[in-house]
Amino acid sequence: MSTAYERRVRRLREHVLSHTKPKEEVINKPKLSIDDMTKEEIINKLEGKGIEYNPRDKKEVLFNLLVGD
């Protein structure tokens, strides 16, 4: 047999759960990977976003400019 407190807690929990909105599933975008891109692809994306870069920089530096690190 449950106590009045336990019944009240159960009722409140059911009430809260019935009135909460279901969480939307987050669609994960594929993350950019330095290994999946060539230096030229990175440069094209930088130009598309209007980000200035030095064409003599290494691939890692250009990738960091692209992802914002």
RAFENLIN-V109448 format. One record per backbone hydrogen bond with DSSP energy under -1.0 kcal/mol. CO is the residue of the C=O (numbers start at 1). NH is the residue of the N-H. E is the energy in kcal/mol with one decimal. If there is no record, write none. Layout:
BEGIN
co = [CO | CO]
nh = [NH | NH]
e = [E | E]
END
This chain:
BEGIN
co = [3 | 4 | 5 | 6 | 7 | 8 | 9 | 10 | 11 | 12 | 13 | 14 | 15 | 38 | 39 | 40 | 41 | 42 | 43 | 44 | 45 | 46 | 54 | 58 | 59 | 60 | 61 | 62 | 63 | 64 | 64]
nh = [7 | 8 | 9 | 10 | 11 | 12 | 13 | 14 | 15 | 16 | 17 | 18 | 19 | 42 | 43 | 44 | 45 | 46 | 47 | 48 | 49 | 51 | 57 | 62 | 63 | 64 | 65 | 66 | 67 | 68 | 69]
e = [-2.2 | -2.5 | -2.6 | -2.4 | -2.6 | -2.6 | -2.5 | -2.4 | -2.2 | -2.7 | -2.6 | -2.0 | -1.1 | -2.0 | -2.4 | -2.4 | -2.1 | -2.4 | -2.6 | -2.2 | -1.8 | -2.7 | -2.2 | -2.1 | -2.6 | -2.2 | -1.7 | -1.9 | -2.5 | -1.3 | -1.5]
END
